[in-house]
């Protein structure tokens, strides 16, 4: 995986900015067998985002091509 720049934790901090008063929580996750992809939905402060793991092991806010 590319450093920690594309880690799930770092992306959640960047996009949702959780705090002690409003922590981030995983609301759903799953695997896509056909494309061998993984996704995680995270919520904080009333905002919810989906994060997708790509073939290189990095996490992004967009799905891999072909998903």
GIDAHU-V346766 format. One record per pair of residues at least 6 apart in sequence whose C-alpha atoms are under 8 Angstrom apart, sorted by the first residue. I is the first residue (numbers start at 0). J is the second residue. If there is no record, write none. Layout:
# GIDAHU-V346766
i: {I	I}
j: {J	J}
This chain:
# GIDAHU-V346766
i: {0	0	0	1	1	1	3	4	5	5	5	6	6	7	7	7	10	10	11	11	11	15	15	15	15	15	16	17	17	17	21	21	22	22	23	23	23	23	24	24	24	25	25	25	25	26	26	26	26	27	27	27	28	28	28	28	29	29	29	30	30	30	31	34	34	36	36	36	36	36	36	37	37	37	38	38	38	38	39	39	39	40	40	40	40	41	41	41	41	42	48	49	50	50	50	50	50	51	51	51	51	51	51	52	52	52	52	53	53	53	54}
j: {55	56	57	55	56	57	9	10	57	58	59	57	58	50	57	58	58	59	17	23	41	23	42	43	44	46	43	23	43	44	43	44	43	44	41	42	43	44	41	42	43	39	40	41	42	39	40	41	42	39	40	41	37	38	39	40	37	38	39	36	37	38	37	65	66	51	52	53	54	63	66	51	52	53	49	50	51	52	49	50	51	47	48	49	50	47	48	49	50	48	60	60	58	59	60	61	62	58	59	60	61	62	63	58	59	62	63	59	62	63	63}
